[in-house]
Amino acid sequence: MSPGRYIANKRIQEAQLLIRAHQDMTLGQIGTTVGYEDNTTFYRNFLQIAGMSPGKYRQLCREDAQGGTL
């Protein structure tokens, strides 16, 4: 794994934690917090690494919190 890919994976892992823990933060704020300067790159990397968009991930986390499964 390249250093850039490793960093992207770590950023997305941290973004996933923030999405689960901070429902009050916007996805743009989360992207900035984990080191992305633009939302497009954050979205693209999240989609590629997590297999879904950040919005879909947040939706699944909300459903899980309400008794669904994630």
Secondary structure, DSSP 8 states (H G I E B T S, - for coil): --HHHHHHHHHHHHHHHHHHH-TTS-HHHHHHHTT-SSHHHHHHHHHHHHSS-HHHHHHHHHHHHTT---
